[in-house]
């Protein structure tokens, strides 16, 4: 048991030393690719959740590209009438790619059942997890 614990600790230290959990620098320029309208929710969520990145409209000026997709499923008439459920189920996934190296830096998928605010809920979840993946800005 001690050997397993020791091995796991060494593996965690090696991962942090060799940068397997790589974060992107604060104030990096991110282009949000078209996602059938979901990109609007993602951009708004990035602003709402104070993710320390710069969203740019021109892909050529960006360091990273955020792409993905989303799907909504409205409740059927039976759920609406008998259960009073008017909320949708939301699924979304995003990937952040470094444009110069084509390396996928970050990926996240969310599945929100009975989402109160629909696509907005899924986008805010994506932005929240992206924020955890961006280095904290330095104070001056």
C-alpha positions in Angstrom: 0.0 0.0 0.0 2.8 2.4 0.8 4.5 1.6 -2.5 1.3 2.5 -4.4 0.9 5.7 -2.5 4.6 6.6 -3.0 4.3 5.8 -6.8 1.2 8.0 -7.1 2.9 10.9 -5.3 5.9 10.6 -7.6 3.7 10.6 -10.7 1.8 13.7 -9.5 5.1 15.5 -8.9 6.4 14.5 -12.3 3.3 15.7 -14.0 3.5 19.1 -12.4 7.3 19.4 -13.0 7.1 18.4 -16.6 4.1 20.6 -17.3 1.4 18.1 -18.2 -1.1 20.4 -16.7 -0.2 23.4 -18.8 -2.0 26.6 -18.4 -2.3 29.4 -20.9 -1.0 32.9 -20.1 -3.4 35.5 -18.8 -4.4 38.0 -21.5 -3.9 35.6 -24.3 -5.8 36.4 -27.5 -8.6 33.9 -28.1 -10.7 33.6 -31.3 -14.1 32.0 -30.7 -15.0 30.0 -33.8 -18.6 29.9 -35.1 -20.7 27.2 -33.3 -24.2 27.7 -34.8 -25.0 30.6 -32.5 -23.4 29.0 -29.3 -20.4 31.2 -29.8 -22.4 34.3 -28.7 -23.2 32.6 -25.4 -19.6 31.5 -24.9 -18.3 35.0 -25.5 -20.8 36.5 -23.1 -20.0 33.8 -20.5 -16.2 34.6 -20.8 -17.0 38.2 -20.0 -19.5 37.3 -17.2 -17.1 34.9 -15.5 -14.1 37.3 -15.8 -11.9 34.8 -17.7 -8.6 36.7 -18.1 -8.3 36.4 -21.9 -8.8 38.8 -24.8 -11.5 37.7 -27.2 -10.6 38.8 -30.7 -12.8 38.8 -33.9 -9.9 38.1 -36.3 -8.5 34.6 -36.2 -5.2 35.8 -37.6 -4.5 38.0 -34.6 -5.3 35.2 -32.1 -3.0 32.9 -30.1 -5.7 30.3 -29.5 -8.9 29.2 -31.0 -11.9 28.0 -29.0 -14.2 25.8 -31.0 -16.9 23.3 -30.2 -20.6 22.5 -30.5 -23.8 22.4 -28.5 -27.1 20.6 -28.6 -30.4 21.4 -26.9 -33.3 19.1 -26.3 -36.6 20.7 -25.3 -38.9 18.7 -23.1 -41.8 16.8 -24.8 -45.4 17.8 -24.4 -45.9 15.1 -21.7 -43.2 16.5 -19.4 -44.5 20.0 -20.0 -48.1 19.2 -19.2 -47.8 16.5 -16.5 -44.6 17.5 -14.7 -44.6 21.2 -15.5 -41.1 21.0 -16.8 -40.3 23.7 -19.4 -36.5 23.5 -19.1 -34.2 22.0 -21.7 -31.4 19.5 -21.5 -28.1 21.0 -22.8 -25.0 19.4 -24.0 -21.9 21.3 -25.1 -18.2 20.6 -25.7 -15.3 23.0 -26.4 -11.7 22.7 -27.3 -8.9 25.3 -27.1 -6.2 24.9 -29.7 -2.9 26.7 -29.9 -2.9 28.1 -33.4 0.8 27.9 -34.1 1.4 24.4 -33.0 -2.1 22.9 -33.5 -1.9 21.4 -30.0 -5.2 20.9 -28.2 -4.5 22.7 -24.9 -7.9 22.4 -23.2 -11.1 20.4 -23.7 -14.3 20.3 -21.7 -17.7 18.8 -22.1 -20.8 19.6 -20.1 -24.2 17.9 -19.9 -26.8 20.0 -18.1 -30.1 18.3 -17.3 -33.2 20.5 -16.8 -31.1 23.7 -17.4 -32.9 26.8 -16.2 -31.2 29.2 -18.6 -30.6 26.7 -21.5 -27.5 27.4 -23.6 -26.4 30.2 -21.2 -26.0 27.6 -18.5 -23.8 25.4 -20.7 -21.7 28.3 -21.9 -21.1 29.6 -18.3 -20.0 26.1 -17.3 -17.5 26.0 -20.2 -16.2 29.5 -19.3 -15.9 28.7 -15.6 -13.7 25.7 -16.4 -11.7 27.6 -18.9 -11.0 30.3 -16.3 -9.4 27.6 -14.1 -7.1 26.7 -17.0 -5.8 30.3 -17.5 -3.0 31.6 -15.4 -4.0 34.3 -12.9 -3.1 37.8 -14.0 -0.2 39.4 -12.2 -0.9 42.4 -10.0 1.2 45.5 -10.7 
